[in-house]
Amino acid sequence: MAIAIKEKLANARANSDAAMSEPRAIATEAISQMESNPTLFARILSALQAGGVSAFEQFLNHPAASFVIGALEDWEKTMKNQ
């Protein structure tokens, strides 16, 4: 699953222009891409829970990783409260 996120981050960086190359913008684009694939999104959340946040972030090794993980955690909490 981390590989899938790495791919989404790479795609997001490639799709963003120079003004949007900051980590938060890249993370936003990556999350948008993941949300468009609910099966992948669910598998990513499951992997995040199983492996732990710190290990997942280290494996991603990307400046936008913390933003992506934060968004995923927030999304998961929102879904649990519905």
NORZI-V616378 format. One record per residue. RES is the residue in three letters. SS is DSSP state (A for helix, B for strand, O for the rest). D_CENTER is the distance of its C-alpha to the mean C-alpha in whole Angstrom. Layout:
res->(RES & RES)
ss->(SS & SS)
d_center->(D_CENTER & D_CENTER)
This chain:
res->(MET & ALA & ILE & ALA & ILE & LYS & GLU & LYS & LEU & ALA & ASN & ALA & ARG & ALA & ASN & SER & ASP & ALA & ALA & MET & SER & GLU & PRO & ARG & ALA & ILE & ALA & THR & GLU & ALA & ILE & SER & GLN & MET & GLU & SER & ASN & PRO & THR & LEU & PHE & ALA & ARG & ILE & LEU & SER & ALA & LEU & GLN & ALA & GLY & GLY & VAL & SER & ALA & PHE & GLU & GLN & PHE & LEU & ASN & HIS & PRO & ALA & ALA & SER & PHE & VAL & ILE & GLY & ALA & LEU & GLU & ASP & TRP & GLU & LYS & THR & MET & LYS & ASN & GLN)
ss->(O & A & A & A & A & A & A & A & A & A & A & A & A & A & A & O & O & A & A & A & O & O & A & A & A & A & A & A & A & A & A & A & A & A & A & O & O & A & A & A & A & A & A & A & A & A & A & A & A & A & A & O & A & A & A & A & A & A & A & A & O & O & O & O & A & A & A & A & A & A & A & A & A & A & A & A & A & A & A & A & O & O)
d_center->(10 & 9 & 11 & 9 & 6 & 8 & 10 & 8 & 7 & 11 & 12 & 10 & 13 & 15 & 15 & 16 & 19 & 20 & 20 & 16 & 15 & 15 & 11 & 11 & 12 & 9 & 6 & 8 & 9 & 6 & 5 & 9 & 9 & 7 & 10 & 12 & 12 & 13 & 14 & 11 & 9 & 12 & 12 & 8 & 9 & 13 & 12 & 10 & 13 & 15 & 15 & 14 & 12 & 14 & 14 & 10 & 10 & 13 & 12 & 9 & 12 & 10 & 11 & 8 & 7 & 8 & 7 & 4 & 5 & 8 & 7 & 6 & 10 & 11 & 11 & 12 & 15 & 16 & 16 & 18 & 21 & 21)
